[in-house]
Amino acid sequence: MTTDASTTLTPLRRQLAGEAADRSPAALDAFLAARRRFVAGERLDMTALAAELGVNRVTLYRWVGSREQLLVEVVWSLARRTLDDLIAAHPRGADRQVRILMGFLEATLSHPGMQRWLGEEGESAMRLLTRHDTDFQPRLIAAVESLLDPDDPDRHEVAYALVRVIESYTYLDLITGEPPEAERAEPIFRRLLQSQRA
């Protein structure tokens, strides 16, 4: 059963959020080691990670929560960095939002860690990244919402719909058996963003 990450914060999550009084590198070291493995396209094995860090599994789980919680934090950190890079690369322009969203979708589909994770643990990955209680999707919706016109009273719903489009094309193989194709999402993004001009 997945722990509600929005109400039960692990030491790692508190540290990443800047809320931890204890600045011990332990949880952060575990996170960074896990992220290196994920980026390299390796499976996140908690026994191997604990051995790398020189601790037992009980200590590792105390730091990071479950394997699922650690994966969510790793993937969110990569998603946030990707979005930040795309926002910096596209500071203005009529197509800014579309270019950012397309860049994000393309980066997600081409990432070695995501490819391996979706290929080997697709159902679990999709569940973790689309359920509200794991807190990945709400953070992604908030990030997309920040790209939209703040005066639009429907911006939260538009952001939600845009994220659902990203998810639909990311998990296309799992949902329909079709290979993911980022370019198919572009006209949908454009239609949803017709009222938005950043």
C-alpha positions in Angstrom: 0.0 0.0 0.0 1.3 3.4 -0.9 1.9 5.9 1.9 0.3 9.3 1.5 3.4 11.4 0.8 1.5 14.6 1.2 0.7 13.9 4.9 3.6 11.6 6.0 6.9 13.1 5.1 10.0 11.0 5.3 13.3 12.4 6.5 14.3 12.6 2.9 11.2 14.5 1.8 11.6 17.0 4.7 15.3 17.5 3.8 14.5 18.0 0.1 11.8 20.5 1.1 14.3 22.4 3.3 12.2 21.6 6.4 14.6 19.2 8.2 16.2 20.4 11.3 18.8 17.6 11.0 21.1 18.5 8.0 22.8 15.1 8.2 23.7 14.0 4.7 22.4 10.4 5.2 19.0 10.7 3.5 20.4 13.0 0.9 23.2 10.6 0.1 20.7 7.8 -0.4 18.6 10.0 -2.7 21.6 11.1 -4.8 22.8 7.5 -5.1 19.4 6.3 -6.1 19.1 9.1 -8.7 22.5 8.2 -10.2 21.3 4.6 -10.6 18.0 5.8 -12.1 19.7 8.2 -14.6 22.0 5.3 -15.7 19.0 3.2 -16.5 19.6 0.8 -13.6 16.9 -0.8 -11.6 16.6 0.7 -8.1 17.4 -2.2 -5.8 17.1 -1.3 -2.2 19.5 -4.0 -1.0 22.2 -2.9 -3.3 21.6 0.7 -2.4 21.9 0.0 1.3 25.1 -1.9 0.7 26.5 1.0 -1.4 25.8 3.4 1.5 27.1 1.0 4.1 23.9 0.7 6.1 21.2 -1.9 6.6 17.9 -1.9 4.8 16.0 -0.8 8.0 18.1 2.3 8.2 17.6 3.0 4.5 13.9 2.7 4.7 13.8 4.9 7.8 15.6 7.6 5.8 13.6 7.4 2.5 10.3 5.7 3.3 9.5 3.0 0.8 11.2 2.2 -2.5 8.1 3.7 -4.1 8.5 7.0 -2.2 12.2 7.1 -3.1 11.4 6.6 -6.8 8.8 9.3 -6.8 11.3 11.8 -5.2 14.0 10.8 -7.8 11.6 11.2 -10.7 10.2 14.4 -9.4 13.7 15.9 -9.0 14.5 15.0 -12.6 11.1 16.4 -13.8 11.6 19.6 -11.9 15.1 20.1 -13.3 13.8 19.4 -16.9 11.0 21.9 -16.5 13.3 24.6 -15.1 15.8 24.1 -18.0 13.0 24.3 -20.5 11.5 27.4 -18.9 14.9 29.1 -18.9 15.3 28.1 -22.6 11.9 29.6 -23.6 11.4 32.7 -21.5 8.8 34.3 -23.9 7.0 33.8 -27.1 3.5 32.9 -28.3 4.4 29.2 -28.5 6.3 29.2 -25.2 4.0 26.9 -23.3 3.7 24.4 -26.1 7.5 24.3 -26.5 8.0 23.7 -22.8 5.3 21.0 -22.6 6.6 19.3 -25.8 10.2 19.5 -24.6 9.1 17.9 -21.3 7.2 15.1 -22.9 10.1 14.4 -25.3 12.6 14.4 -22.5 10.4 12.0 -20.5 10.0 9.6 -23.3 13.7 9.6 -24.2 15.1 9.3 -20.7 17.0 6.0 -20.1 15.8 5.6 -16.6 12.1 6.3 -17.5 12.4 3.9 -20.5 13.7 1.1 -18.3 11.3 1.8 -15.5 8.2 1.9 -17.8 9.5 -1.1 -19.7 10.0 -3.3 -16.6 7.6 -1.9 -14.0 5.1 0.0 -16.2 1.9 -0.5 -14.2 3.6 0.4 -10.9 5.3 3.4 -12.5 2.1 4.7 -13.9 0.3 4.2 -10.6 3.0 6.1 -8.7 3.1 9.0 -11.1 -0.6 9.5 -11.6 -2.2 8.9 -8.2 -2.8 12.0 -6.1 -1.6 10.5 -2.9 2.0 9.9 -4.0 2.3 13.7 -4.6 4.0 13.5 -7.9 1.0 14.5 -10.0 -0.1 17.4 -7.8 3.5 18.9 -8.0 3.5 18.5 -11.8 0.1 20.1 -12.1 1.2 23.0 -9.9 4.4 23.4 -12.1 2.3 23.5 -15.3 -0.2 25.8 -13.7 2.6 28.3 -13.0 3.1 28.5 -16.8 -0.4 29.7 -17.4 -2.2 33.0 -17.3 -2.7 33.8 -13.6 -5.9 35.8 -14.5 -7.5 32.7 -16.1 -10.0 31.4 -13.5 -9.8 27.9 -15.1 -6.0 27.7 -15.1 -5.9 24.8 -12.5 -8.3 22.7 -14.7 -6.3 23.6 -17.8 -3.1 22.5 -16.0 -4.8 19.3 -14.9 -5.9 18.6 -18.5 -2.4 19.3 -19.9 -0.8 17.0 -17.3 -3.3 14.3 -18.3 -2.3 14.7 -21.9 1.4 14.3 -20.9 0.5 11.2 -18.9 -1.6 9.7 -21.7 1.2 9.9 -24.3 3.9 8.8 -21.8 1.9 5.7 -20.9 0.5 5.1 -24.4 2.1 1.7 -24.7 0.7 0.6 -21.4 -2.8 1.9 -22.1 -3.3 1.0 -25.8 -0.2 -1.0 -26.8 0.9 1.7 -29.2 4.4 3.1 -29.2 4.6 6.5 -27.5 4.9 9.4 -30.0 5.3 12.8 -28.5 4.4 14.7 -31.6 0.8 13.4 -31.4 0.4 15.5 -28.2 1.2 18.9 -29.8 -2.1 19.7 -31.4 -3.9 18.7 -28.2 -1.7 21.1 -26.2 -2.4 23.8 -28.7 -6.1 23.4 -28.4 -6.1 23.4 -24.7 -3.9 26.5 -24.7 -5.9 28.5 -27.2 -7.1 30.8 -24.4 -3.6 31.1 -22.9 -1.0 33.6 -24.1 2.2 33.8 -22.0 
